[in-house]
Amino acid sequence: MGIHPLAAIGLLVLAVVPGLKTGGIKVVQFLLALNIVADGVLAYLIYSGVSKGDWWLPLLFSVIPLVGLAISLSGKVRR
């Protein structure tokens, strides 16, 4: 669960800091991708009955990191 705040902070840094170096962008992309994978695994665990909850909720939470990852991969990041 610690990956969510780190990915959110990274996405904020990506959006606000102009001239972020390529290494910093790669770190943020890694955090966003890890967040998406973690949400997918959690949704699967809920869906398969290992954990309780609504299986679609983690997928809903992964929409913003998915959009952020797509934007960062497209090269539209502030430079």
Backbone as XML, in Angstrom:
<?xml version="1.0"?>
<chain id="A" units="angstrom">
  <residue number="1" name="MET">
    <atom name="N" x="0.815" y="-1.197" z="0.000"/>
    <atom name="CA" x="0.000" y="0.000" z="0.000"/>
    <atom name="C" x="0.858" y="1.259" z="0.000"/>
  </residue>
  <residue number="2" name="GLY">
    <atom name="N" x="2.124" y="1.145" z="0.243"/>
    <atom name="CA" x="2.987" y="2.306" z="0.256"/>
    <atom name="C" x="3.302" y="2.856" z="-1.123"/>
  </residue>
  <residue number="3" name="ILE">
    <atom name="N" x="3.019" y="2.069" z="-2.152"/>
    <atom name="CA" x="3.349" y="2.511" z="-3.504"/>
    <atom name="C" x="2.398" y="3.613" z="-3.975"/>
  </residue>
  <residue number="4" name="HIS">
    <atom name="N" x="1.173" y="3.635" z="-3.486"/>
    <atom name="CA" x="0.198" y="4.627" z="-3.940"/>
    <atom name="C" x="0.632" y="6.061" z="-3.624"/>
  </residue>
  <residue number="5" name="PRO">
    <atom name="N" x="1.032" y="6.363" z="-2.389"/>
    <atom name="CA" x="1.476" y="7.734" z="-2.119"/>
    <atom name="C" x="2.743" y="8.105" z="-2.887"/>
  </residue>
  <residue number="6" name="LEU">
    <atom name="N" x="3.658" y="7.149" z="-3.033"/>
    <atom name="CA" x="4.889" y="7.442" z="-3.773"/>
    <atom name="C" x="4.587" y="7.739" z="-5.238"/>
  </residue>
  <residue number="7" name="ALA">
    <atom name="N" x="3.693" y="6.973" z="-5.836"/>
    <atom name="CA" x="3.322" y="7.214" z="-7.231"/>
    <atom name="C" x="2.593" y="8.550" z="-7.377"/>
  </residue>
  <residue number="8" name="ALA">
    <atom name="N" x="1.766" y="8.894" z="-6.398"/>
    <atom name="CA" x="1.059" y="10.172" z="-6.454"/>
    <atom name="C" x="2.030" y="11.347" z="-6.349"/>
  </residue>
  <residue number="9" name="ILE">
    <atom name="N" x="2.999" y="11.238" z="-5.449"/>
    <atom name="CA" x="4.013" y="12.285" z="-5.323"/>
    <atom name="C" x="4.841" y="12.376" z="-6.603"/>
  </residue>
  <residue number="10" name="GLY">
    <atom name="N" x="5.199" y="11.222" z="-7.154"/>
    <atom name="CA" x="5.957" y="11.211" z="-8.404"/>
    <atom name="C" x="5.190" y="11.842" z="-9.550"/>
  </residue>
  <residue number="11" name="LEU">
    <atom name="N" x="3.913" y="11.576" z="-9.627"/>
    <atom name="CA" x="3.079" y="12.167" z="-10.681"/>
    <atom name="C" x="2.977" y="13.679" z="-10.500"/>
  </residue>
  <residue number="12" name="LEU">
    <atom name="N" x="2.884" y="14.113" z="-9.258"/>
    <atom name="CA" x="2.857" y="15.549" z="-8.980"/>
    <atom name="C" x="4.180" y="16.200" z="-9.386"/>
  </residue>
  <residue number="13" name="VAL">
    <atom name="N" x="5.278" y="15.559" z="-9.062"/>
    <atom name="CA" x="6.600" y="16.079" z="-9.455"/>
    <atom name="C" x="6.709" y="16.129" z="-10.974"/>
  </residue>
  <residue number="14" name="LEU">
    <atom name="N" x="6.232" y="15.106" z="-11.634"/>
    <atom name="CA" x="6.278" y="15.046" z="-13.096"/>
    <atom name="C" x="5.483" y="16.198" z="-13.712"/>
  </residue>
  <residue number="15" name="ALA">
    <atom name="N" x="4.379" y="16.547" z="-13.091"/>
    <atom name="CA" x="3.520" y="17.601" z="-13.638"/>
    <atom name="C" x="4.025" y="18.999" z="-13.310"/>
  </residue>
  <residue number="16" name="VAL">
    <atom name="N" x="4.723" y="19.170" z="-12.198"/>
    <atom name="CA" x="5.061" y="20.502" z="-11.726"/>
    <atom name="C" x="6.498" y="20.915" z="-12.045"/>
  </residue>
  <residue number="17" name="VAL">
    <atom name="N" x="7.434" y="19.986" z="-11.963"/>
    <atom name="CA" x="8.856" y="20.341" z="-12.100"/>
    <atom name="C" x="9.232" y="20.436" z="-13.577"/>
  </residue>
  <residue number="18" name="PRO">
    <atom name="N" x="9.578" y="21.646" z="-14.033"/>
    <atom name="CA" x="10.033" y="21.762" z="-15.421"/>
    <atom name="C" x="11.497" y="21.305" z="-15.530"/>
  </residue>
  <residue number="19" name="GLY">
    <atom name="N" x="11.837" y="20.713" z="-16.630"/>
    <atom name="CA" x="13.210" y="20.292" z="-16.868"/>
    <atom name="C" x="13.640" y="19.091" z="-16.061"/>
  </residue>
  <residue number="20" name="LEU">
    <atom name="N" x="12.708" y="18.235" z="-15.705"/>
    <atom name="CA" x="13.051" y="17.023" z="-14.967"/>
    <atom name="C" x="13.935" y="16.130" z="-15.828"/>
  </residue>
  <residue number="21" name="LYS">
    <atom name="N" x="15.004" y="15.659" z="-15.253"/>
    <atom name="CA" x="15.965" y="14.827" z="-15.992"/>
    <atom name="C" x="15.330" y="13.501" z="-16.383"/>
  </residue>
  <residue number="22" name="THR">
    <atom name="N" x="15.915" y="12.862" z="-17.377"/>
    <atom name="CA" x="15.402" y="11.596" z="-17.889"/>
    <atom name="C" x="15.370" y="10.526" z="-16.800"/>
  </residue>
  <residue number="23" name="GLY">
    <atom name="N" x="16.374" y="10.517" z="-15.941"/>
    <atom name="CA" x="16.396" y="9.550" z="-14.848"/>
    <atom name="C" x="15.225" y="9.718" z="-13.905"/>
  </residue>
  <residue number="24" name="GLY">
    <atom name="N" x="14.872" y="10.964" z="-13.605"/>
    <atom name="CA" x="13.723" y="11.237" z="-12.752"/>
    <atom name="C" x="12.420" y="10.815" z="-13.398"/>
  </residue>
  <residue number="25" name="ILE">
    <atom name="N" x="12.322" y="11.046" z="-14.695"/>
    <atom name="CA" x="11.119" y="10.636" z="-15.425"/>
    <atom name="C" x="10.992" y="9.115" z="-15.415"/>
  </residue>
  <residue number="26" name="LYS">
    <atom name="N" x="12.099" y="8.421" z="-15.588"/>
    <atom name="CA" x="12.077" y="6.953" z="-15.575"/>
    <atom name="C" x="11.662" y="6.413" z="-14.212"/>
  </residue>
  <residue number="27" name="VAL">
    <atom name="N" x="12.120" y="7.057" z="-13.138"/>
    <atom name="CA" x="11.735" y="6.627" z="-11.788"/>
    <atom name="C" x="10.230" y="6.792" z="-11.592"/>
  </residue>
  <residue number="28" name="VAL">
    <atom name="N" x="9.698" y="7.927" z="-12.023"/>
    <atom name="CA" x="8.262" y="8.163" z="-11.902"/>
    <atom name="C" x="7.490" y="7.165" z="-12.762"/>
  </residue>
  <residue number="29" name="GLN">
    <atom name="N" x="7.956" y="6.885" z="-13.962"/>
    <atom name="CA" x="7.292" y="5.891" z="-14.810"/>
    <atom name="C" x="7.296" y="4.523" z="-14.158"/>
  </residue>
  <residue number="30" name="PHE">
    <atom name="N" x="8.407" y="4.165" z="-13.516"/>
    <atom name="CA" x="8.478" y="2.884" z="-12.813"/>
    <atom name="C" x="7.478" y="2.839" z="-11.667"/>
  </residue>
  <residue number="31" name="LEU">
    <atom name="N" x="7.394" y="3.923" z="-10.884"/>
    <atom name="CA" x="6.442" y="3.961" z="-9.772"/>
    <atom name="C" x="4.997" y="3.867" z="-10.266"/>
  </residue>
  <residue number="32" name="LEU">
    <atom name="N" x="4.699" y="4.559" z="-11.357"/>
    <atom name="CA" x="3.341" y="4.500" z="-11.910"/>
    <atom name="C" x="3.015" y="3.097" z="-12.426"/>
  </residue>
  <residue number="33" name="ALA">
    <atom name="N" x="3.968" y="2.476" z="-13.112"/>
    <atom name="CA" x="3.746" y="1.120" z="-13.617"/>
    <atom name="C" x="3.579" y="0.128" z="-12.466"/>
  </residue>
  <residue number="34" name="LEU">
    <atom name="N" x="4.381" y="0.280" z="-11.423"/>
    <atom name="CA" x="4.275" y="-0.587" z="-10.256"/>
    <atom name="C" x="2.931" y="-0.404" z="-9.562"/>
  </residue>
  <residue number="35" name="ASN">
    <atom name="N" x="2.455" y="0.821" z="-9.506"/>
    <atom name="CA" x="1.153" y="1.106" z="-8.928"/>
    <atom name="C" x="0.043" y="0.426" z="-9.722"/>
  </residue>
  <residue number="36" name="ILE">
    <atom name="N" x="0.123" y="0.483" z="-11.035"/>
    <atom name="CA" x="-0.895" y="-0.141" z="-11.886"/>
    <atom name="C" x="-0.890" y="-1.655" z="-11.701"/>
  </residue>
  <residue number="37" name="VAL">
    <atom name="N" x="0.294" y="-2.243" z="-11.668"/>
    <atom name="CA" x="0.405" y="-3.695" z="-11.471"/>
    <atom name="C" x="-0.130" y="-4.090" z="-10.102"/>
  </residue>
  <residue number="38" name="ALA">
    <atom name="N" x="0.207" y="-3.319" z="-9.066"/>
    <atom name="CA" x="-0.271" y="-3.624" z="-7.716"/>
    <atom name="C" x="-1.796" y="-3.556" z="-7.648"/>
  </residue>
  <residue number="39" name="ASP">
    <atom name="N" x="-2.382" y="-2.564" z="-8.295"/>
    <atom name="CA" x="-3.841" y="-2.471" z="-8.330"/>
    <atom name="C" x="-4.455" y="-3.645" z="-9.077"/>
  </residue>
  <residue number="40" name="GLY">
    <atom name="N" x="-3.822" y="-4.060" z="-10.158"/>
    <atom name="CA" x="-4.319" y="-5.217" z="-10.903"/>
    <atom name="C" x="-4.248" y="-6.502" z="-10.098"/>
  </residue>
  <residue number="41" name="VAL">
    <atom name="N" x="-3.158" y="-6.696" z="-9.386"/>
    <atom name="CA" x="-3.016" y="-7.887" z="-8.545"/>
    <atom name="C" x="-4.045" y="-7.870" z="-7.423"/>
  </residue>
  <residue number="42" name="LEU">
    <atom name="N" x="-4.234" y="-6.718" z="-6.810"/>
    <atom name="CA" x="-5.231" y="-6.612" z="-5.749"/>
    <atom name="C" x="-6.639" y="-6.885" z="-6.273"/>
  </residue>
  <residue number="43" name="ALA">
    <atom name="N" x="-6.963" y="-6.366" z="-7.453"/>
    <atom name="CA" x="-8.273" y="-6.629" z="-8.049"/>
    <atom name="C" x="-8.450" y="-8.118" z="-8.314"/>
  </residue>
  <residue number="44" name="TYR">
    <atom name="N" x="-7.399" y="-8.778" z="-8.787"/>
    <atom name="CA" x="-7.473" y="-10.219" z="-9.036"/>
    <atom name="C" x="-7.670" y="-11.001" z="-7.733"/>
  </residue>
  <residue number="45" name="LEU">
    <atom name="N" x="-6.941" y="-10.610" z="-6.693"/>
    <atom name="CA" x="-7.070" y="-11.310" z="-5.407"/>
    <atom name="C" x="-8.472" y="-11.151" z="-4.827"/>
  </residue>
  <residue number="46" name="ILE">
    <atom name="N" x="-9.049" y="-9.984" z="-4.983"/>
    <atom name="CA" x="-10.415" y="-9.770" z="-4.515"/>
    <atom name="C" x="-11.393" y="-10.576" z="-5.366"/>
  </residue>
  <residue number="47" name="TYR">
    <atom name="N" x="-11.199" y="-10.545" z="-6.673"/>
    <atom name="CA" x="-12.095" y="-11.259" z="-7.584"/>
    <atom name="C" x="-12.058" y="-12.770" z="-7.338"/>
  </residue>
  <residue number="48" name="SER">
    <atom name="N" x="-10.868" y="-13.295" z="-7.050"/>
    <atom name="CA" x="-10.735" y="-14.743" z="-6.847"/>
    <atom name="C" x="-11.148" y="-15.182" z="-5.449"/>
  </residue>
  <residue number="49" name="GLY">
    <atom name="N" x="-11.458" y="-14.254" z="-4.564"/>
    <atom name="CA" x="-11.958" y="-14.608" z="-3.250"/>
    <atom name="C" x="-10.887" y="-14.695" z="-2.173"/>
  </residue>
  <residue number="50" name="VAL">
    <atom name="N" x="-9.650" y="-14.413" z="-2.504"/>
    <atom name="CA" x="-8.580" y="-14.458" z="-1.513"/>
    <atom name="C" x="-8.750" y="-13.327" z="-0.496"/>
  </residue>
  <residue number="51" name="SER">
    <atom name="N" x="-9.222" y="-12.195" z="-0.965"/>
    <atom name="CA" x="-9.452" y="-11.036" z="-0.110"/>
    <atom name="C" x="-10.876" y="-10.554" z="-0.325"/>
  </residue>
  <residue number="52" name="LYS">
    <atom name="N" x="-11.383" y="-9.809" z="0.641"/>
    <atom name="CA" x="-12.750" y="-9.311" z="0.517"/>
    <atom name="C" x="-12.748" y="-7.885" z="-0.001"/>
  </residue>
  <residue number="53" name="GLY">
    <atom name="N" x="-13.792" y="-7.537" z="-0.709"/>
    <atom name="CA" x="-13.941" y="-6.178" z="-1.210"/>
    <atom name="C" x="-14.578" y="-6.168" z="-2.583"/>
  </residue>
  <residue number="54" name="ASP">
    <atom name="N" x="-14.596" y="-5.005" z="-3.173"/>
    <atom name="CA" x="-15.113" y="-4.827" z="-4.527"/>
    <atom name="C" x="-13.941" y="-4.905" z="-5.494"/>
  </residue>
  <residue number="55" name="TRP">
    <atom name="N" x="-13.957" y="-5.877" z="-6.384"/>
    <atom name="CA" x="-12.808" y="-6.124" z="-7.265"/>
    <atom name="C" x="-12.563" y="-4.980" z="-8.230"/>
  </residue>
  <residue number="56" name="TRP">
    <atom name="N" x="-13.576" y="-4.237" z="-8.580"/>
    <atom name="CA" x="-13.436" y="-3.163" z="-9.559"/>
    <atom name="C" x="-12.837" y="-1.895" z="-8.963"/>
  </residue>
  <residue number="57" name="LEU">
    <atom name="N" x="-12.859" y="-1.770" z="-7.635"/>
    <atom name="CA" x="-12.361" y="-0.556" z="-7.009"/>
    <atom name="C" x="-10.860" y="-0.323" z="-7.229"/>
  </residue>
  <residue number="58" name="PRO">
    <atom name="N" x="-9.998" y="-1.322" z="-7.068"/>
    <atom name="CA" x="-8.582" y="-1.088" z="-7.384"/>
    <atom name="C" x="-8.354" y="-0.717" z="-8.856"/>
  </residue>
  <residue number="59" name="LEU">
    <atom name="N" x="-9.161" y="-1.265" z="-9.743"/>
    <atom name="CA" x="-9.033" y="-0.907" z="-11.158"/>
    <atom name="C" x="-9.419" y="0.549" z="-11.384"/>
  </residue>
  <residue number="60" name="LEU">
    <atom name="N" x="-10.392" y="1.014" z="-10.642"/>
    <atom name="CA" x="-10.785" y="2.414" z="-10.730"/>
    <atom name="C" x="-9.663" y="3.321" z="-10.227"/>
  </residue>
  <residue number="61" name="PHE">
    <atom name="N" x="-8.998" y="2.889" z="-9.160"/>
    <atom name="CA" x="-7.889" y="3.672" z="-8.612"/>
    <atom name="C" x="-6.675" y="3.695" z="-9.540"/>
  </residue>
  <residue number="62" name="SER">
    <atom name="N" x="-6.599" y="2.773" z="-10.468"/>
    <atom name="CA" x="-5.436" y="2.731" z="-11.357"/>
    <atom name="C" x="-5.617" y="3.582" z="-12.617"/>
  </residue>
  <residue number="63" name="VAL">
    <atom name="N" x="-6.751" y="4.237" z="-12.771"/>
    <atom name="CA" x="-6.999" y="5.036" z="-13.976"/>
    <atom name="C" x="-6.051" y="6.239" z="-14.047"/>
  </residue>
  <residue number="64" name="ILE">
    <atom name="N" x="-5.911" y="6.976" z="-12.957"/>
    <atom name="CA" x="-5.046" y="8.164" z="-12.957"/>
    <atom name="C" x="-3.585" y="7.785" z="-13.203"/>
  </residue>
  <residue number="65" name="PRO">
    <atom name="N" x="-3.029" y="6.775" z="-12.511"/>
    <atom name="CA" x="-1.653" y="6.381" z="-12.840"/>
    <atom name="C" x="-1.499" y="5.895" z="-14.280"/>
  </residue>
  <residue number="66" name="LEU">
    <atom name="N" x="-2.521" y="5.256" z="-14.820"/>
    <atom name="CA" x="-2.465" y="4.796" z="-16.201"/>
    <atom name="C" x="-2.402" y="5.969" z="-17.171"/>
  </residue>
  <residue number="67" name="VAL">
    <atom name="N" x="-3.201" y="6.981" z="-16.922"/>
    <atom name="CA" x="-3.171" y="8.179" z="-17.766"/>
    <atom name="C" x="-1.825" y="8.892" z="-17.617"/>
  </residue>
  <residue number="68" name="GLY">
    <atom name="N" x="-1.344" y="9.004" z="-16.385"/>
    <atom name="CA" x="-0.046" y="9.640" z="-16.153"/>
    <atom name="C" x="1.088" y="8.896" z="-16.839"/>
  </residue>
  <residue number="69" name="LEU">
    <atom name="N" x="1.059" y="7.572" z="-16.790"/>
    <atom name="CA" x="2.084" y="6.774" z="-17.464"/>
    <atom name="C" x="2.008" y="6.959" z="-18.973"/>
  </residue>
  <residue number="70" name="ALA">
    <atom name="N" x="0.797" y="6.977" z="-19.519"/>
    <atom name="CA" x="0.639" y="7.161" z="-20.962"/>
    <atom name="C" x="1.166" y="8.526" z="-21.397"/>
  </residue>
  <residue number="71" name="ILE">
    <atom name="N" x="0.876" y="9.556" z="-20.619"/>
    <atom name="CA" x="1.360" y="10.901" z="-20.960"/>
    <atom name="C" x="2.885" y="10.964" z="-20.866"/>
  </residue>
  <residue number="72" name="SER">
    <atom name="N" x="3.443" y="10.360" z="-19.815"/>
    <atom name="CA" x="4.900" y="10.416" z="-19.663"/>
    <atom name="C" x="5.615" y="9.618" z="-20.736"/>
  </residue>
  <residue number="73" name="LEU">
    <atom name="N" x="5.027" y="8.540" z="-21.185"/>
    <atom name="CA" x="5.624" y="7.748" z="-22.253"/>
    <atom name="C" x="5.492" y="8.401" z="-23.630"/>
  </residue>
  <residue number="74" name="SER">
    <atom name="N" x="4.481" y="9.269" z="-23.765"/>
    <atom name="CA" x="4.277" y="9.927" z="-25.060"/>
    <atom name="C" x="5.249" y="11.078" z="-25.276"/>
  </residue>
  <residue number="75" name="GLY">
    <atom name="N" x="5.964" y="11.470" z="-24.234"/>
    <atom name="CA" x="6.934" y="12.566" z="-24.379"/>
    <atom name="C" x="6.332" y="13.933" z="-24.176"/>
  </residue>
  <residue number="76" name="LYS">
    <atom name="N" x="5.136" y="14.019" z="-23.657"/>
    <atom name="CA" x="4.468" y="15.306" z="-23.433"/>
    <atom name="C" x="4.823" y="15.909" z="-22.081"/>
  </residue>
  <residue number="77" name="VAL">
    <atom name="N" x="5.856" y="15.389" z="-21.441"/>
    <atom name="CA" x="6.257" y="15.865" z="-20.118"/>
    <atom name="C" x="6.958" y="17.200" z="-20.286"/>
  </residue>
  <residue number="78" name="ARG">
    <atom name="N" x="6.744" y="18.093" z="-19.329"/>
    <atom name="CA" x="7.405" y="19.420" z="-19.374"/>
    <atom name="C" x="8.904" y="19.267" z="-19.412"/>
  </residue>
  <residue number="79" name="ARG">
    <atom name="N" x="9.527" y="20.005" z="-20.276"/>
    <atom name="CA" x="10.995" y="19.975" z="-20.347"/>
    <atom name="C" x="11.535" y="21.347" z="-20.377"/>
  </residue>
</chain>
